[in-house]
């Protein structure tokens, strides 16, 4: 059991910046908590928070790729992260219009 877990951890941290990966895992906890607040009815506030946290994880990934000199992946992740920030702002605006 332990060798399987150590192989999994080695794959996660292989060729990556460990501090950024740890921050991404720390952001994953509130992401799951916010996701648990969403129900069948759409709550635009929680949906927007979920998307902002997800965008932060993607932008951190783009910073990591930029540091590792992978420019193509860095630019694509950064654009994807900005797109999610824009979508989350739209969700928050829908929340304000609904209330």
C-alpha positions, 0 to 999 in steps of 0.5 A: 500500500505504501509503495503505491502511495509513494509512487502517486506522490512522486508523480504529482511532484515530478518536474514541478515546483513543490511550493506551487503544487502545495498551494494548489492543494491548499486551494483545492480544500476550499474549492471542495467546500464551496462545491458542497454548498451548491445544490440542485438550484443554481446559487450564483454566489457559490458558483462564482466563488467556485470559479474564482478558486478554480481560476486561481489554481489555473493561473498558479499552474500558468505561473509554474509553467512560465517558471519551467520555461514552457511558454506555450502552456503558460500562455494557454493556462493564463488565458484559460484562467482569465476566462474563468475569472470573467465567467465568475464575474458574470456569475456574481453579476447574475447573483446581484441581479437576482437579489 
